[in-house]
């Protein structure tokens, strides 16, 4: 209970100092002057808030004196965001205007404290819980890729998807869960993010280098999934949700309950269960072994007082997931069960209809416990965050011993983050901090791909932000990092597989940017940043056949740190009739790491024989690379038809090496250009019994991707495709309270057969009868989500 030990040690808590300040006032309708009972007033830095009563009156819990970003929100009204100096009893009255669009939002990702998205120099996209409810996707990364332009998913079936931001993925994107950097063998093709998607309340996606705050790996950006958000003081809220996907007969259920007592004690608890069979499409039928199931739980307990807050967070992710091999019979073209073993046979209908795990499959467990603390020292603040996580990944591949793992990675990580934020002076808000992690990986099964290792990171940074008349915000900082890696030696049957090594990597990174609010409608942004990534242990020392690929991989101990310089420019326009967002970027990377095929000393390809199969040998190498691209989003909502939205988003990125390899200079695994069009109707009220009624029709148009890295047979072109989707939903009301919400969707209405360029399943076997290569993505899919909200007021 480290979190609460810190609480007791804090001088303000121990001495029982009185509260420093409260914010009070009323919240009303700007047009009618009527009180808005139930409006939420939230103080972001303090992670606390309150709800307006029947008269629209509110009074926040006591907090330390200082400046706070205050958010006032009410369903169907435009939120108010403003920075308020609190001292003693501060009175502020708010008038909210009805709206069908929400332009204001807050981010905590890539900044020292809660900041308006409009003031962030880097492009940040906010995905709300309601956005996730209205989006039909097979996992949370796929959902983000449908909502946020410039984000894609590198997938291996419906349950494994890794974020790709502006053409960069794997260890070049940092995934954060409730402020703690997620560590789970993210270098692997078939390794997902291991976070319970039903528990997520909000997602923040930062595009561009974020090494200033996150150190190594955040070259492309950050995906921050937020689960545990304290509800308003004096309330208990929760929900029970059920979901169903028709295509793979996936059903899921989740429940959570969160409360915040008047004495400051608050908590959240959630649980999830999910099960899916094999998905299907019109070319492949049912795709053998694309099934999965998972059972997860988590939550937090905490205390919020006038001195700050202290929260203890816990999560446990537990997933069993089939691995699609896509091996087919050479005559019939049907999928083969247990290929390349004595048990091999054509998949039976009973096997295709089963939900039971069959080899190969993975069992992934990710446990995390973290202490999130924020203390006041006068008007200064100290944040102390310490987390422990253990990722266990077992891979099963022998049908004669289906419960014995062939591979077992046991990765344990301790993350730490100390940040001291000084009180704002003359518009300057400065923070200093130290962040890093200690990590160790152990191999607990017979097969090994990477050596056991210990790793230690530490980085120190200074960040400052200058606000000028609330219109111009300048921000930037510097950071110094060092990483040491100790790889363990390993011999198998007297043959040395891994040679022990000690490597150290250092880097100086930083950023400088501005956000300029030209008017209430127009915002300009510019940011220059340097990012970096130290080579992963798999790149430094791998020695083995990577499952699902036809290659044998060798690491290179001499790899250097990747560094990048990126320039971002953005324009945002929000008017009564339309919204426009344009972001463009240029990214130059030194020492970009990629696979290169080895040549035999006798000429031709170098081959390694593994269990009787010859695999091409690959070794990691480096070269300079450049990426350029842009994202555009245009939303037309003409007044007085504010309920009608015609939204279009387009994103593209192009990447190339500064030299050619085997006749090719294009960067590998860059997503296809994509245009998404949505026609949507929103009705805040539809009679007395329905609220938030919506209908939407979508067209996803993905272009052919032929700008590929053809060297060494790395990737092949992918044909473009167009799919159409439909969605509808509403909340059913009774006596002014929501009984339940329902969201319906029909994806891929015309059952188009397509392959996404970032789907790894497109590189599986050829179907001899048709000549088609690989497995195709999911066909037509009907889904339904039913959510029952729960809410009580504590007196």
PyMOL commands that set and color helices and strands:
alter all, ss='L'
color gray80, all
select helices_A, chain A and resi 2-9+11-15+117-119+129-133+140-147+170-172+197-199+211-214+349-353+399-401+537-541+711-713+760-763
alter helices_A, ss='H'
color red, helices_A
select strands_A, chain A and resi 21-29+40-43+48-51+57-59+66-73+80-86+88-91+94-96+106-107+115-116+124-128+151-155+161-165+173-177+180-181+202-207+221-226+235-245+250-260+265-276+280-281+285-286+292-305+308-322+336-337+345-346+361-377+380-396+407-421+428-443+453-468+472-487+490-492+495-498+501-517+522-533+543-545+551-554+562-574+578-597+607-610+613-636+644-661+664-666+674-686+690-702+721-734+737-747+781-793
alter strands_A, ss='S'
color yellow, strands_A
deselect
rebuild
show_as cartoon
